[in-house]
Amino acid sequence: MAKNSTERRSTSVRRRIKAAAGGRKRLSVFRSSKHIYAQVIDDEAGTTLVSASSLEKDLRSKLKTGADKDAAAEVGKLLASRAVAAGVKDVVFDRGRYLYHGRVKALADGAREGGLNF
């Protein structure tokens, strides 16, 4: 089945990320027009260890919208605090089909501030 360019890009990025991970967990990002979601995934076990999104109640109350760089940074910090509590410090960043720019970059910077290494 033929893939469109965004599917090809995300598949290509994910293949390179998994090859270079070296046993590290993967921080995966999904960005919609209204919210941003992130999760730390253990590819060897096939499980999601921790997740965070701009839809969560404690974040929604202090954010104006879930679709800006401020919201992405807060989601990154929340995800990092949960990951550190779960014992994950080193991850590999999976931007998926998105450019490392804007909200995706803000989430990555927030995760670094929160204590994740990548």
Secondary structure, DSSP 4 states (H G I P E B T S, - for coil): ----HHHHHHHHHHHHHHHH-TT-EEEEEEE-SS-EEEEEEETTTTEEEEEEETTSHHHHHH-S-SSSHHHHHHHHHHHHHHHHHTT--BEEEE-TTS-SSTHHHHHHHHHHHTT-B-
